[in-house]
Amino acid sequence: MDRRTVLRAAVVGAGGAAFSGALWGEAFGAVAQPGPSPYGDLLAADANGIQLPAGFTSRVIARSGRRVAGYTWHWAPDGGACFADGTGWIYVSNSEIPLTGGASAVRFAADGAITSAYRILSETNLNCAGGATPWGTWLSCEEIALGRVFETWPGGGRAGEERTRMGRFKHEAAACDPVRKVVYLTEDESDGCFYRFIPDTWGDLRTGRLQVLCAPSGQVTGPVTWQDIPDRDGFPIATRKQVGAAKHFDGGEGCWYDHGVCYFTTKGDNRVWGYDTVNSALDLAYDDSLVTGGAAPLTGVDNITGAPTNRDLFVAEDGGNMEINIITPSGVVAPFLRILGQTSSEITGPAFSPDGSRLYFSSQRGTSGSSTGSGGITYEVKGPFRRQ
């Protein structure tokens, strides 16, 4: 019996566990399937080599090694987020470069004009993804063994600070749950875990408890529990190996919280998971091996974000067809955009402007395929994003 058959049987056998208060609502009885995008088909590539639906346009806002608003943009742009800034906004982007990684920011005026760019974190190591906090900071995560989380300030003027109580492991992304007052964390290992950090005081990440999600190894739906990590420093025993009941995931990547569900992705098996925070249960939102009736549109599953004006998810590919795919509340998965001529790159850092009218993302290695030099390209897409 192949993996597709085994997984389909497991999901059906579990009754397609429905989420309570989830993005999917009543529709979340099965994994997302290919269908027509609410934005229509992709058109021919524009001058930037990006295929978009009708009504959408793209522009390049920064290139690695080149000046943007007087600042030299970093190499290997990765995870990102947007933050309100007066009448404008700020887009923050990590740099997945060894030893000097860190993060940078671009500030926009109300009309979308770039007004400044600057460094917000320096001299850190392979900063991959991260997450925004409700109090307006950016958590920049190191994707190395014994990696750290750094809290940074998008507006600049304050040095980033280590948050080592959040655990030392190969960090990927973070997502804040303001209702339960916890931060969820993914781990980019082939046997990585899914964690949550419970701060002693919400809004202060300097102290608190680190816990790991626990469930049987083959479980894809159903209830889960949490256990404390005995030694969050992860040495000499890695955090993922300290709790025998911990569930292991194949390459944790992006992480996004929305209305009672924390969605996270795993690249090793091309899945989008959903953790139902209300019922403390796990389910699958997407799995390429459970796609029926044709080829899976979404592969190389990586970074994930949600639209602030509706309930759509946007999932970026590391490889695949160099696409960002949409997953709608009705359970349809379809390409939203595709980058041509950059097959040796990956799409990173998808994030919406606060008003939901613009989507930012990067091609980490661009047309050169190189993480250093002028390979990275950071884009903005503007258009009639759904509002509902």
KANORPE-V992415 format. One record per residue. N is the residue number from 1. RES is the residue in one letter. PHI is phi in whole degrees, -180 to 180 (NA if undefined). PSI is psi in degrees with one decimal (none if undefined). D_CENTER is the distance of its C-alpha to the mean C-alpha in whole Angstrom. Layout:
n=N res=RES phi=PHI psi=PSI d_center=D_CENTER
n=N res=RES phi=PHI psi=PSI d_center=D_CENTER
//
This chain:
n=1 res=M phi=NA psi=127.8 d_center=32
n=2 res=D phi=-82 psi=172.1 d_center=29
n=3 res=R phi=-61 psi=-40.0 d_center=25
n=4 res=R phi=-59 psi=-45.8 d_center=25
n=5 res=T phi=-67 psi=-43.3 d_center=28
n=6 res=V phi=-61 psi=-46.7 d_center=27
n=7 res=L phi=-68 psi=-40.6 d_center=24
n=8 res=R phi=-62 psi=-41.2 d_center=26
n=9 res=A phi=-63 psi=-39.4 d_center=28
n=10 res=A phi=-65 psi=-42.9 d_center=26
n=11 res=V phi=-68 psi=-45.5 d_center=24
n=12 res=V phi=-64 psi=-41.2 d_center=28
n=13 res=G phi=-63 psi=-29.7 d_center=30
n=14 res=A phi=-83 psi=-2.9 d_center=27
n=15 res=G phi=79 psi=15.3 d_center=28
n=16 res=G phi=58 psi=61.6 d_center=25
n=17 res=A phi=-45 psi=120.4 d_center=24
n=18 res=A phi=-85 psi=142.4 d_center=23
n=19 res=F phi=-84 psi=148.6 d_center=21
n=20 res=S phi=-99 psi=115.2 d_center=22
n=21 res=G phi=74 psi=19.9 d_center=21
n=22 res=A phi=-83 psi=168.7 d_center=18
n=23 res=L phi=-56 psi=-40.1 d_center=16
n=24 res=W phi=-73 psi=-26.2 d_center=18
n=25 res=G phi=57 psi=-134.9 d_center=21
n=26 res=E phi=-68 psi=-20.3 d_center=24
n=27 res=A phi=-77 psi=-14.9 d_center=23
n=28 res=F phi=-82 psi=68.8 d_center=21
n=29 res=G phi=-111 psi=-5.2 d_center=23
n=30 res=A phi=-159 psi=165.1 d_center=22
n=31 res=V phi=-68 psi=154.4 d_center=19
n=32 res=A phi=-62 psi=145.7 d_center=18
n=33 res=Q phi=-125 psi=154.5 d_center=21
n=34 res=P phi=-60 psi=145.4 d_center=21
n=35 res=G phi=-170 psi=-179.9 d_center=23
n=36 res=P phi=-69 psi=134.3 d_center=24
n=37 res=S phi=-70 psi=143.0 d_center=21
n=38 res=P phi=-63 psi=-14.2 d_center=22
n=39 res=Y phi=-99 psi=-1.7 d_center=22
n=40 res=G phi=87 psi=-176.2 d_center=24
n=41 res=D phi=-72 psi=158.8 d_center=24
n=42 res=L phi=-77 psi=139.9 d_center=23
n=43 res=L phi=-91 psi=179.1 d_center=26
n=44 res=A phi=-60 psi=152.4 d_center=27
n=45 res=A phi=-61 psi=144.1 d_center=25
n=46 res=D phi=-85 psi=-169.9 d_center=26
n=47 res=A phi=-65 psi=-19.6 d_center=27
n=48 res=N phi=-93 psi=5.6 d_center=24
n=49 res=G phi=77 psi=23.3 d_center=23
n=50 res=I phi=-114 psi=128.3 d_center=21
n=51 res=Q phi=-89 psi=127.8 d_center=22
n=52 res=L phi=-134 psi=161.0 d_center=21
n=53 res=P phi=-71 psi=166.5 d_center=23
n=54 res=A phi=-58 psi=138.6 d_center=26
n=55 res=G phi=93 psi=-7.3 d_center=26
n=56 res=F phi=-107 psi=147.1 d_center=23
n=57 res=T phi=-132 psi=156.6 d_center=23
n=58 res=S phi=-124 psi=157.0 d_center=21
n=59 res=R phi=-147 psi=152.3 d_center=22
n=60 res=V phi=-87 psi=125.9 d_center=21
n=61 res=I phi=-103 psi=-20.0 d_center=20
n=62 res=A phi=-161 psi=150.0 d_center=20
n=63 res=R phi=-131 psi=138.4 d_center=21
n=64 res=S phi=-57 psi=134.7 d_center=21
n=65 res=G phi=80 psi=-0.9 d_center=24
n=66 res=R phi=-115 psi=160.7 d_center=26
n=67 res=R phi=-82 psi=135.6 d_center=27
n=68 res=V phi=-131 psi=118.7 d_center=25
n=69 res=A phi=51 psi=39.3 d_center=27
n=70 res=G phi=84 psi=0.8 d_center=29
n=71 res=Y phi=-116 psi=138.3 d_center=26
n=72 res=T phi=-83 psi=116.3 d_center=25
n=73 res=W phi=-68 psi=143.8 d_center=21
n=74 res=H phi=-73 psi=162.7 d_center=20
n=75 res=W phi=-79 psi=159.0 d_center=19
n=76 res=A phi=46 psi=59.7 d_center=16
n=77 res=P phi=-61 psi=136.1 d_center=13
n=78 res=D phi=-130 psi=-128.5 d_center=10
n=79 res=G phi=-55 psi=148.1 d_center=7
n=80 res=G phi=-152 psi=169.3 d_center=8
n=81 res=A phi=-160 psi=159.7 d_center=9
n=82 res=C phi=-112 psi=149.3 d_center=13
n=83 res=F phi=-137 psi=138.2 d_center=16
n=84 res=A phi=-63 psi=144.1 d_center=19
n=85 res=D phi=-148 psi=87.3 d_center=22
n=86 res=G phi=63 psi=-126.0 d_center=25
n=87 res=T phi=-88 psi=-3.6 d_center=26
n=88 res=G phi=-115 psi=-149.5 d_center=23
n=89 res=W phi=-159 psi=169.0 d_center=20
n=90 res=I phi=-128 psi=134.4 d_center=18
n=91 res=Y phi=-107 psi=125.1 d_center=15
n=92 res=V phi=-105 psi=141.2 d_center=13
n=93 res=S phi=-140 psi=133.6 d_center=12
n=94 res=N phi=-79 psi=164.4 d_center=12
n=95 res=S phi=-123 psi=114.7 d_center=15
n=96 res=E phi=-90 psi=64.7 d_center=14
n=97 res=I phi=-120 psi=138.0 d_center=18
n=98 res=P phi=-62 psi=140.6 d_center=20
n=99 res=L phi=70 psi=-35.4 d_center=22
n=100 res=T phi=-118 psi=14.7 d_center=22
n=101 res=G phi=-47 psi=-87.5 d_center=18
n=102 res=G phi=72 psi=-156.1 d_center=17
n=103 res=A phi=-154 psi=152.6 d_center=16
n=104 res=S phi=-129 psi=169.7 d_center=17
n=105 res=A phi=-140 psi=149.9 d_center=18
n=106 res=V phi=-122 psi=129.1 d_center=19
n=107 res=R phi=-102 psi=135.6 d_center=21
n=108 res=F phi=-118 psi=144.3 d_center=22
n=109 res=A phi=-81 psi=174.6 d_center=25
n=110 res=A phi=-59 psi=-29.6 d_center=26
n=111 res=D phi=-89 psi=4.4 d_center=27
n=112 res=G phi=92 psi=-2.6 d_center=24
n=113 res=A phi=-69 psi=140.2 d_center=26
n=114 res=I phi=-78 psi=125.6 d_center=24
n=115 res=T phi=-107 psi=-25.7 d_center=26
n=116 res=S phi=-166 psi=163.8 d_center=25
n=117 res=A phi=-148 psi=149.4 d_center=23
n=118 res=Y phi=-168 psi=168.2 d_center=23
n=119 res=R phi=-90 psi=138.8 d_center=21
n=120 res=I phi=-120 psi=-9.5 d_center=20
n=121 res=L phi=-154 psi=134.3 d_center=19
n=122 res=S phi=-134 psi=159.3 d_center=22
n=123 res=E phi=57 psi=42.1 d_center=23
n=124 res=T phi=-117 psi=-178.7 d_center=20
n=125 res=N phi=-124 psi=115.4 d_center=19
n=126 res=L phi=51 psi=62.4 d_center=16
n=127 res=N phi=-77 psi=108.9 d_center=13
n=128 res=C phi=-93 psi=-88.7 d_center=10
n=129 res=A phi=-110 psi=-151.4 d_center=7
n=130 res=G phi=163 psi=-146.6 d_center=8
n=131 res=G phi=-176 psi=155.0 d_center=8
n=132 res=A phi=-87 psi=148.2 d_center=11
n=133 res=T phi=-102 psi=157.7 d_center=14
n=134 res=P phi=-64 psi=-19.7 d_center=16
n=135 res=W phi=-95 psi=12.8 d_center=19
n=136 res=G phi=89 psi=19.5 d_center=17
n=137 res=T phi=-108 psi=165.3 d_center=16
n=138 res=W phi=-114 psi=125.9 d_center=13
n=139 res=L phi=-92 psi=111.8 d_center=12
n=140 res=S phi=-102 psi=124.2 d_center=12
n=141 res=C phi=-112 psi=135.9 d_center=12
n=142 res=E phi=-87 psi=127.9 d_center=14
n=143 res=E phi=-98 psi=66.2 d_center=14
n=144 res=I phi=-140 psi=162.7 d_center=17
n=145 res=A phi=-58 psi=134.8 d_center=20
n=146 res=L phi=61 psi=31.0 d_center=20
n=147 res=G phi=-65 psi=158.0 d_center=17
n=148 res=R phi=-115 psi=162.4 d_center=17
n=149 res=V phi=-105 psi=133.1 d_center=15
n=150 res=F phi=-116 psi=131.8 d_center=17
n=151 res=E phi=-92 psi=128.2 d_center=17
n=152 res=T phi=-128 psi=164.1 d_center=17
n=153 res=W phi=-116 psi=110.8 d_center=19
n=154 res=P phi=-57 psi=-30.7 d_center=18
n=155 res=G phi=-75 psi=-8.0 d_center=22
n=156 res=G phi=80 psi=-178.0 d_center=23
n=157 res=G phi=83 psi=2.4 d_center=26
n=158 res=R phi=-148 psi=131.5 d_center=25
n=159 res=A phi=-70 psi=147.1 d_center=24
n=160 res=G phi=-64 psi=152.5 d_center=21
n=161 res=E phi=-127 psi=137.2 d_center=22
n=162 res=E phi=-65 psi=142.3 d_center=21
n=163 res=R phi=-125 psi=65.1 d_center=20
n=164 res=T phi=-71 psi=-15.2 d_center=21
n=165 res=R phi=-69 psi=-10.8 d_center=22
n=166 res=M phi=-84 psi=5.0 d_center=18
n=167 res=G phi=104 psi=145.7 d_center=19
n=168 res=R phi=-110 psi=102.8 d_center=19
n=169 res=F phi=-160 psi=-177.0 d_center=17
n=170 res=K phi=-78 psi=81.9 d_center=15
n=171 res=H phi=-67 psi=149.4 d_center=12
n=172 res=E phi=-124 psi=-84.8 d_center=8
n=173 res=A phi=-120 psi=167.8 d_center=6
n=174 res=A phi=-140 psi=148.0 d_center=8
n=175 res=A phi=-145 psi=133.1 d_center=9
n=176 res=C phi=-94 psi=135.8 d_center=12
n=177 res=D phi=-110 psi=100.5 d_center=15
n=178 res=P phi=-74 psi=-14.9 d_center=18
n=179 res=V phi=-80 psi=-51.5 d_center=20
n=180 res=R phi=-88 psi=-5.9 d_center=20
n=181 res=K phi=58 psi=54.1 d_center=19
n=182 res=V phi=-136 psi=163.3 d_center=17
n=183 res=V phi=-119 psi=124.0 d_center=14
n=184 res=Y phi=-89 psi=145.2 d_center=12
n=185 res=L phi=-138 psi=135.0 d_center=11
n=186 res=T phi=-103 psi=159.2 d_center=10
n=187 res=E phi=-130 psi=123.2 d_center=12
n=188 res=D phi=-89 psi=71.9 d_center=12
n=189 res=E phi=-132 psi=152.9 d_center=16
n=190 res=S phi=-65 psi=-18.5 d_center=17
n=191 res=D phi=-126 psi=38.6 d_center=19
n=192 res=G phi=-73 psi=171.5 d_center=16
n=193 res=C phi=-119 psi=172.8 d_center=16
n=194 res=F phi=-116 psi=124.0 d_center=14
n=195 res=Y phi=-118 psi=164.2 d_center=15
n=196 res=R phi=-139 psi=142.5 d_center=16
n=197 res=F phi=-109 psi=128.0 d_center=17
n=198 res=I phi=-111 psi=97.9 d_center=20
n=199 res=P phi=-68 psi=150.4 d_center=22
n=200 res=D phi=-63 psi=-35.6 d_center=25
n=201 res=T phi=-132 psi=123.0 d_center=25
n=202 res=W phi=-63 psi=129.4 d_center=22
n=203 res=G phi=100 psi=-9.0 d_center=21
n=204 res=D phi=-127 psi=107.7 d_center=22
n=205 res=L phi=-96 psi=16.4 d_center=20
n=206 res=R phi=-78 psi=-26.5 d_center=23
n=207 res=T phi=-139 psi=153.3 d_center=24
n=208 res=G phi=156 psi=-172.6 d_center=24
n=209 res=R phi=-109 psi=143.8 d_center=23
n=210 res=L phi=-108 psi=128.0 d_center=20
n=211 res=Q phi=-125 psi=159.5 d_center=20
n=212 res=V phi=-123 psi=141.5 d_center=19
n=213 res=L phi=-72 psi=135.4 d_center=19
n=214 res=C phi=-124 psi=134.0 d_center=22
n=215 res=A phi=-170 psi=161.8 d_center=23
n=216 res=P phi=-57 psi=148.5 d_center=25
n=217 res=S phi=-61 psi=-35.0 d_center=24
n=218 res=G phi=-91 psi=1.6 d_center=24
n=219 res=Q phi=-74 psi=130.0 d_center=23
n=220 res=V phi=-116 psi=-17.0 d_center=20
n=221 res=T phi=-136 psi=157.8 d_center=21
n=222 res=G phi=113 psi=179.9 d_center=23
n=223 res=P phi=-70 psi=150.8 d_center=24
n=224 res=V phi=-135 psi=167.7 d_center=22
n=225 res=T phi=-129 psi=174.9 d_center=23
n=226 res=W phi=-130 psi=143.2 d_center=22
n=227 res=Q phi=-132 psi=148.5 d_center=24
n=228 res=D phi=-66 psi=143.0 d_center=24
n=229 res=I phi=-82 psi=122.6 d_center=24
n=230 res=P phi=-64 psi=-40.9 d_center=27
n=231 res=D phi=-132 psi=96.1 d_center=26
n=232 res=R phi=-67 psi=-15.7 d_center=23
n=233 res=D phi=-74 psi=-15.4 d_center=24
n=234 res=G phi=65 psi=26.3 d_center=24
n=235 res=F phi=-146 psi=128.0 d_center=27
n=236 res=P phi=-85 psi=-9.3 d_center=29
n=237 res=I phi=-104 psi=124.1 d_center=27
n=238 res=A phi=-60 psi=147.5 d_center=23
n=239 res=T phi=-56 psi=-37.3 d_center=22
n=240 res=R phi=-70 psi=-10.9 d_center=20
n=241 res=K phi=-111 psi=8.4 d_center=24
n=242 res=Q phi=-90 psi=-23.6 d_center=26
n=243 res=V phi=-117 psi=115.8 d_center=26
n=244 res=G phi=-62 psi=-30.2 d_center=27
n=245 res=A phi=-85 psi=-2.1 d_center=26
n=246 res=A phi=-61 psi=139.5 d_center=22
n=247 res=K phi=-87 psi=136.8 d_center=20
n=248 res=H phi=-106 psi=140.3 d_center=19
n=249 res=F phi=-120 psi=149.3 d_center=16
n=250 res=D phi=-88 psi=80.1 d_center=15
n=251 res=G phi=83 psi=73.3 d_center=13
n=252 res=G phi=-64 psi=136.4 d_center=10
n=253 res=E phi=-127 psi=-114.0 d_center=6
n=254 res=G phi=-69 psi=161.9 d_center=3
n=255 res=C phi=-150 psi=131.6 d_center=5
n=256 res=W phi=-149 psi=128.6 d_center=6
n=257 res=Y phi=-102 psi=136.8 d_center=10
n=258 res=D phi=-155 psi=120.2 d_center=13
n=259 res=H phi=45 psi=56.3 d_center=16
n=260 res=G phi=88 psi=0.8 d_center=17
n=261 res=V phi=-128 psi=133.6 d_center=14
n=262 res=C phi=-104 psi=114.0 d_center=11
n=263 res=Y phi=-91 psi=136.8 d_center=9
n=264 res=F phi=-144 psi=154.7 d_center=7
n=265 res=T phi=-115 psi=152.9 d_center=8
n=266 res=T phi=-130 psi=124.1 d_center=10
n=267 res=K phi=-80 psi=-27.3 d_center=12
n=268 res=G phi=-68 psi=-26.2 d_center=15
n=269 res=D phi=-127 psi=12.5 d_center=16
n=270 res=N phi=52 psi=56.4 d_center=14
n=271 res=R phi=-121 psi=149.8 d_center=13
n=272 res=V phi=-115 psi=115.6 d_center=11
n=273 res=W phi=-95 psi=159.3 d_center=12
n=274 res=G phi=-132 psi=125.0 d_center=13
n=275 res=Y phi=-101 psi=113.8 d_center=15
n=276 res=D phi=-78 psi=103.8 d_center=17
n=277 res=T phi=-72 psi=-24.3 d_center=18
n=278 res=V phi=-71 psi=-44.7 d_center=21
n=279 res=N phi=-104 psi=3.4 d_center=23
n=280 res=S phi=49 psi=57.9 d_center=21
n=281 res=A phi=-134 psi=155.2 d_center=20
n=282 res=L phi=-111 psi=146.8 d_center=18
n=283 res=D phi=-154 psi=171.1 d_center=18
n=284 res=L phi=-106 psi=127.6 d_center=16
n=285 res=A phi=-91 psi=-31.7 d_center=15
n=286 res=Y phi=-155 psi=142.1 d_center=15
n=287 res=D phi=-150 psi=121.0 d_center=16
n=288 res=D phi=-63 psi=-25.3 d_center=18
n=289 res=S phi=-81 psi=-6.2 d_center=21
n=290 res=L phi=-105 psi=6.6 d_center=22
n=291 res=V phi=-72 psi=133.0 d_center=22
n=292 res=T phi=-113 psi=154.9 d_center=25
n=293 res=G phi=73 psi=35.3 d_center=28
n=294 res=G phi=137 psi=-177.1 d_center=26
n=295 res=A phi=-71 psi=147.7 d_center=24
n=296 res=A phi=-71 psi=126.6 d_center=20
n=297 res=P phi=-75 psi=-25.2 d_center=18
n=298 res=L phi=-113 psi=112.9 d_center=15
n=299 res=T phi=-133 psi=170.7 d_center=15
n=300 res=G phi=61 psi=38.6 d_center=13
n=301 res=V phi=-57 psi=130.2 d_center=10
n=302 res=D phi=-144 psi=-119.8 d_center=7
n=303 res=N phi=-61 psi=151.5 d_center=3
n=304 res=I phi=-140 psi=144.6 d_center=4
n=305 res=T phi=-148 psi=171.4 d_center=6
n=306 res=G phi=-126 psi=151.4 d_center=9
n=307 res=A phi=-78 psi=133.0 d_center=13
n=308 res=P phi=-75 psi=-14.1 d_center=15
n=309 res=T phi=-103 psi=-4.2 d_center=18
n=310 res=N phi=-154 psi=-161.8 d_center=17
n=311 res=R phi=-112 psi=22.2 d_center=16
n=312 res=D phi=-79 psi=144.1 d_center=14
n=313 res=L phi=-100 psi=147.5 d_center=10
n=314 res=F phi=-125 psi=121.1 d_center=9
n=315 res=V phi=-118 psi=123.6 d_center=8
n=316 res=A phi=-89 psi=151.7 d_center=8
n=317 res=E phi=-104 psi=138.2 d_center=11
n=318 res=D phi=-100 psi=95.0 d_center=12
n=319 res=G phi=94 psi=-129.1 d_center=15
n=320 res=G phi=55 psi=-133.8 d_center=16
n=321 res=N phi=-101 psi=19.0 d_center=18
n=322 res=M phi=54 psi=54.8 d_center=15
n=323 res=E phi=-118 psi=159.1 d_center=14
n=324 res=I phi=-108 psi=121.6 d_center=12
n=325 res=N phi=-101 psi=145.9 d_center=13
n=326 res=I phi=-97 psi=141.4 d_center=13
n=327 res=I phi=-122 psi=117.5 d_center=14
n=328 res=T phi=-90 psi=164.2 d_center=17
n=329 res=P phi=-61 psi=-21.8 d_center=18
n=330 res=S phi=-86 psi=4.1 d_center=21
n=331 res=G phi=84 psi=27.4 d_center=19
n=332 res=V phi=-102 psi=132.7 d_center=19
n=333 res=V phi=-115 psi=132.9 d_center=17
n=334 res=A phi=-158 psi=153.1 d_center=18
n=335 res=P phi=-65 psi=135.0 d_center=17
n=336 res=F phi=-100 psi=-38.3 d_center=16
n=337 res=L phi=-150 psi=160.5 d_center=17
n=338 res=R phi=-143 psi=135.1 d_center=18
n=339 res=I phi=-99 psi=127.3 d_center=18
n=340 res=L phi=-98 psi=150.8 d_center=22
n=341 res=G phi=75 psi=17.6 d_center=23
n=342 res=Q phi=-135 psi=49.8 d_center=20
n=343 res=T phi=-70 psi=-14.3 d_center=20
n=344 res=S phi=-98 psi=18.0 d_center=20
n=345 res=S phi=-117 psi=-169.6 d_center=17
n=346 res=E phi=-149 psi=153.9 d_center=13
n=347 res=I phi=-92 psi=131.1 d_center=11
n=348 res=T phi=-134 psi=161.3 d_center=8
n=349 res=G phi=63 psi=33.7 d_center=7
n=350 res=P phi=-64 psi=134.1 d_center=7
n=351 res=A phi=-161 psi=141.5 d_center=9
n=352 res=F phi=-95 psi=146.6 d_center=12
n=353 res=S phi=-62 psi=156.6 d_center=15
n=354 res=P phi=-56 psi=-31.6 d_center=17
n=355 res=D phi=-87 psi=-2.3 d_center=19
n=356 res=G phi=78 psi=11.1 d_center=17
n=357 res=S phi=-93 psi=-12.7 d_center=19
n=358 res=R phi=-137 psi=140.2 d_center=17
n=359 res=L phi=-116 psi=127.2 d_center=14
n=360 res=Y phi=-108 psi=147.7 d_center=13
n=361 res=F phi=-169 psi=168.5 d_center=11
n=362 res=S phi=-129 psi=154.8 d_center=13
n=363 res=S phi=-103 psi=110.1 d_center=14
n=364 res=Q phi=-61 psi=-38.9 d_center=14
n=365 res=R phi=-117 psi=0.2 d_center=18
n=366 res=G phi=54 psi=-148.6 d_center=19
n=367 res=T phi=-77 psi=-21.0 d_center=23
n=368 res=S phi=-77 psi=-26.5 d_center=24
n=369 res=G phi=75 psi=10.5 d_center=22
n=370 res=S phi=-112 psi=137.9 d_center=22
n=371 res=S phi=-77 psi=-18.2 d_center=19
n=372 res=T phi=-110 psi=167.5 d_center=22
n=373 res=G phi=79 psi=-144.5 d_center=25
n=374 res=S phi=-100 psi=26.3 d_center=24
n=375 res=G phi=-70 psi=-44.4 d_center=21
n=376 res=G phi=-69 psi=142.2 d_center=18
n=377 res=I phi=-133 psi=130.8 d_center=18
n=378 res=T phi=-111 psi=129.3 d_center=16
n=379 res=Y phi=-117 psi=162.5 d_center=17
n=380 res=E phi=-129 psi=134.7 d_center=17
n=381 res=V phi=-118 psi=129.3 d_center=18
n=382 res=K phi=-121 psi=142.8 d_center=20
n=383 res=G phi=170 psi=-171.7 d_center=22
n=384 res=P phi=-81 psi=70.1 d_center=23
n=385 res=F phi=-65 psi=145.5 d_center=19
n=386 res=R phi=-63 psi=144.3 d_center=20
n=387 res=R phi=-129 psi=113.2 d_center=22
n=388 res=Q phi=-160 psi=none d_center=23
//
